[in-house]
């Protein structure tokens, strides 16, 4: 019995040591806890991070949280952001680098009232359109610049309404069109009692101006540290396990998200619907950034006439080093 007790104590000591040796990683999300980030919550709950020897803290975002500022200030090791925002920040002096790209399609679109007569982008002239800011405005402004449609108001231009992260401007007829995501705000409009027949939508993917969304970014200088790189390799590998699991089990993934929503604001119906749409955006990707998609994003952002989102070709804004090691 004394021997068994000693063995148990020793085993417990080893387990405690193993737990203590877990490497910490802090992830800053772009927005609040929802199925948009299901892969990370799944990786945490299903033990994929633990299997890689990682103790991962997931920080929700929100309207008052700028992920790039959190990253720059050392509050996170890695963040989720859109490539247009990341490239703009990099050009302004914040050296952030894309290390993985779980989303290979864009969910961004404009949703308009059909009774306005809007049938194409040229019909945006003279209209009021809701646009998200905090870095989310770049794809829209680039699209309008390429289309030659001014965004300063007037009969020939667009009046840009700085849209909150809700659908009220459309429902209250404050705007003819608003920004929506295929997986979130569009469903909010429908849940408010509006039928699809009353709406017309313009997906950025269909308009040829889609840009990469929800990539993983780190500070460039941190990639010079071998220990940090190793943590990121393990983090990306486990995260993609989480995304694959979420895509195959959307309802279960939505439940895991709900379990992690400390606000209690999310609903089961909405999160399941969101996860089903999110699965379409991550389908077929292994997590490595596609160079053609990157090129399309850069070309879209550079094609801004006298007011482009970025003014020069980015250098060093992405790397395959982490995904090459993590996924091969």
PyMOL commands that set and color helices and strands:
alter all, ss='L'
color gray80, all
select helices_A, chain A and resi 2-20+35-45+48-51+67-72+83-91+114-116+121-124+138-147+168-171+185-191+196-198+204-207+220-224+226-248+250-260+268-282+291-302+305-307+321-327
alter helices_A, ss='H'
color red, helices_A
select strands_A, chain A and resi 23-28+54-59+78-81+96-100+108-113+128-131+159-162+177-181+199-203+215-219
alter strands_A, ss='S'
color yellow, strands_A
deselect
rebuild
show_as cartoon
